[in-house]
Amino acid sequence: MKLSAGFSVPLPSLLVYIFFAIGTTFQIFVTANEDLGSSYIFIVGLECVLTLGLGMSVFRESYSINEFFGLALVIAGISILRSASTSTV
Protein backbone atom coordinates (compact mmCIF):
# COMPACT_ATOMS: atom_id res chain seq x y z
CA MET A 1 0.00 0.00 0.00
CA LYS A 2 2.94 2.26 0.68
CA LEU A 3 4.17 2.07 -2.92
CA SER A 4 0.68 2.67 -4.32
CA ALA A 5 0.74 6.23 -2.87
CA GLY A 6 -2.91 6.20 -1.93
CA PHE A 7 -3.82 4.01 -4.92
CA SER A 8 -2.58 6.65 -7.37
CA VAL A 9 0.19 4.46 -8.86
CA PRO A 10 -1.38 1.74 -11.06
CA LEU A 11 0.96 -1.27 -10.73
CA PRO A 12 1.41 -1.22 -6.93
CA SER A 13 -2.33 -0.57 -6.56
CA LEU A 14 -3.09 -3.63 -8.68
CA LEU A 15 -0.64 -5.69 -6.63
CA VAL A 16 -2.44 -4.67 -3.42
CA TYR A 17 -5.67 -6.12 -4.78
CA ILE A 18 -3.94 -9.25 -6.04
CA PHE A 19 -2.30 -9.93 -2.67
CA PHE A 20 -5.58 -9.31 -0.84
CA ALA A 21 -7.27 -11.80 -3.19
CA ILE A 22 -4.53 -14.39 -2.56
CA GLY A 23 -4.82 -13.85 1.20
CA THR A 24 -8.59 -14.17 1.12
CA THR A 25 -8.39 -17.35 -0.96
CA PHE A 26 -5.86 -18.82 1.48
CA GLN A 27 -8.12 -17.90 4.39
CA ILE A 28 -11.12 -19.58 2.73
CA PHE A 29 -9.21 -22.83 2.29
CA VAL A 30 -7.88 -22.78 5.86
CA THR A 31 -11.24 -22.01 7.47
CA ALA A 32 -12.96 -24.71 5.40
CA ASN A 33 -11.04 -27.42 7.24
CA GLU A 34 -10.49 -25.89 10.69
CA ASP A 35 -12.45 -24.19 13.45
CA LEU A 36 -13.17 -20.60 12.51
CA GLY A 37 -11.77 -19.05 15.70
CA SER A 38 -8.38 -20.74 15.77
CA SER A 39 -7.84 -20.60 12.02
CA TYR A 40 -8.71 -16.91 11.85
CA ILE A 41 -6.24 -16.16 14.66
CA PHE A 42 -3.62 -18.17 12.76
CA ILE A 43 -4.23 -16.19 9.56
CA VAL A 44 -4.06 -12.83 11.34
CA GLY A 45 -0.86 -13.85 13.11
CA LEU A 46 0.65 -15.05 9.85
CA GLU A 47 -0.22 -11.70 8.29
CA CYS A 48 1.58 -9.95 11.17
CA VAL A 49 4.72 -12.02 10.68
CA LEU A 50 4.71 -11.61 6.89
CA THR A 51 4.04 -7.89 7.10
CA LEU A 52 6.92 -7.36 9.49
CA GLY A 53 9.22 -9.46 7.30
CA LEU A 54 8.26 -7.62 4.13
CA GLY A 55 8.57 -4.26 5.85
CA MET A 56 12.10 -5.12 6.88
CA SER A 57 13.22 -6.65 3.60
CA VAL A 58 11.42 -4.53 1.01
CA PHE A 59 11.05 -1.16 2.71
CA ARG A 60 14.11 -1.35 4.99
CA GLU A 61 11.96 -0.49 8.00
CA SER A 62 13.42 -0.90 11.46
CA TYR A 63 11.58 -2.17 14.51
CA SER A 64 12.19 -1.81 18.23
CA ILE A 65 12.85 -4.66 20.61
CA ASN A 66 9.34 -4.14 22.01
CA GLU A 67 7.82 -4.76 18.58
CA PHE A 68 9.83 -7.97 18.19
CA PHE A 69 8.77 -9.01 21.69
CA GLY A 70 5.14 -8.35 20.76
CA LEU A 71 5.56 -10.43 17.61
CA ALA A 72 7.04 -13.25 19.69
CA LEU A 73 3.99 -13.07 21.97
CA VAL A 74 1.70 -13.29 18.93
CA ILE A 75 3.56 -16.35 17.65
CA ALA A 76 3.49 -17.96 21.12
CA GLY A 77 -0.23 -17.26 21.42
CA ILE A 78 -0.92 -18.79 18.04
CA SER A 79 1.11 -21.85 18.96
CA ILE A 80 -0.83 -22.26 22.20
CA LEU A 81 -4.18 -21.87 20.43
CA ARG A 82 -3.23 -24.29 17.68
CA SER A 83 -2.05 -26.92 20.16
CA ALA A 84 -5.18 -26.46 22.26
CA SER A 85 -7.45 -26.83 19.21
CA THR A 86 -5.83 -30.12 18.21
CA SER A 87 -6.15 -31.69 21.65
CA THR A 88 -9.48 -33.07 22.74
CA VAL A 89 -11.25 -32.18 25.95
C-alpha positions as semicolon CSV with decimal commas, in nm:
position;residue;x (nm);y (nm);z (nm)
1;M;0,000;0,000;0,000
2;K;0,294;0,226;0,068
3;L;0,417;0,207;-0,292
4;S;0,068;0,267;-0,432
5;A;0,074;0,623;-0,287
6;G;-0,291;0,620;-0,193
7;F;-0,382;0,401;-0,492
8;S;-0,258;0,665;-0,737
9;V;0,019;0,446;-0,886
10;P;-0,138;0,174;-1,106
11;L;0,096;-0,127;-1,073
12;P;0,141;-0,122;-0,693
13;S;-0,233;-0,057;-0,656
14;L;-0,309;-0,363;-0,868
15;L;-0,064;-0,569;-0,663
16;V;-0,244;-0,467;-0,342
17;Y;-0,567;-0,612;-0,478
18;I;-0,394;-0,925;-0,604
19;F;-0,230;-0,993;-0,267
20;F;-0,558;-0,931;-0,084
21;A;-0,727;-1,180;-0,319
22;I;-0,453;-1,439;-0,256
23;G;-0,482;-1,385;0,120
24;T;-0,859;-1,417;0,112
25;T;-0,839;-1,735;-0,096
26;F;-0,586;-1,882;0,148
27;Q;-0,812;-1,790;0,439
28;I;-1,112;-1,958;0,273
29;F;-0,921;-2,283;0,229
30;V;-0,788;-2,278;0,586
31;T;-1,124;-2,201;0,747
32;A;-1,296;-2,471;0,540
33;N;-1,104;-2,742;0,724
34;E;-1,049;-2,589;1,069
35;D;-1,245;-2,419;1,345
36;L;-1,317;-2,060;1,251
37;G;-1,177;-1,905;1,570
38;S;-0,838;-2,074;1,577
39;S;-0,784;-2,060;1,202
40;Y;-0,871;-1,691;1,185
41;I;-0,624;-1,616;1,466
42;F;-0,362;-1,817;1,276
43;I;-0,423;-1,619;0,956
44;V;-0,406;-1,283;1,134
45;G;-0,086;-1,385;1,311
46;L;0,065;-1,505;0,985
47;E;-0,022;-1,170;0,829
48;C;0,158;-0,995;1,117
49;V;0,472;-1,202;1,068
50;L;0,471;-1,161;0,689
51;T;0,404;-0,789;0,710
52;L;0,692;-0,736;0,949
53;G;0,922;-0,946;0,730
54;L;0,826;-0,762;0,413
55;G;0,857;-0,426;0,585
56;M;1,210;-0,512;0,688
57;S;1,322;-0,665;0,360
58;V;1,142;-0,453;0,101
59;F;1,105;-0,116;0,271
60;R;1,411;-0,135;0,499
61;E;1,196;-0,049;0,800
62;S;1,342;-0,090;1,146
63;Y;1,158;-0,217;1,451
64;S;1,219;-0,181;1,823
65;I;1,285;-0,466;2,061
66;N;0,934;-0,414;2,201
67;E;0,782;-0,476;1,858
68;F;0,983;-0,797;1,819
69;F;0,877;-0,901;2,169
70;G;0,514;-0,835;2,076
71;L;0,556;-1,043;1,761
72;A;0,704;-1,325;1,969
73;L;0,399;-1,307;2,197
74;V;0,170;-1,329;1,893
75;I;0,356;-1,635;1,765
76;A;0,349;-1,796;2,112
77;G;-0,023;-1,726;2,142
78;I;-0,092;-1,879;1,804
79;S;0,111;-2,185;1,896
80;I;-0,083;-2,226;2,220
81;L;-0,418;-2,187;2,043
82;R;-0,323;-2,429;1,768
83;S;-0,205;-2,692;2,016
84;A;-0,518;-2,646;2,226
85;S;-0,745;-2,683;1,921
86;T;-0,583;-3,012;1,821
87;S;-0,615;-3,169;2,165
88;T;-0,948;-3,307;2,274
89;V;-1,125;-3,218;2,595
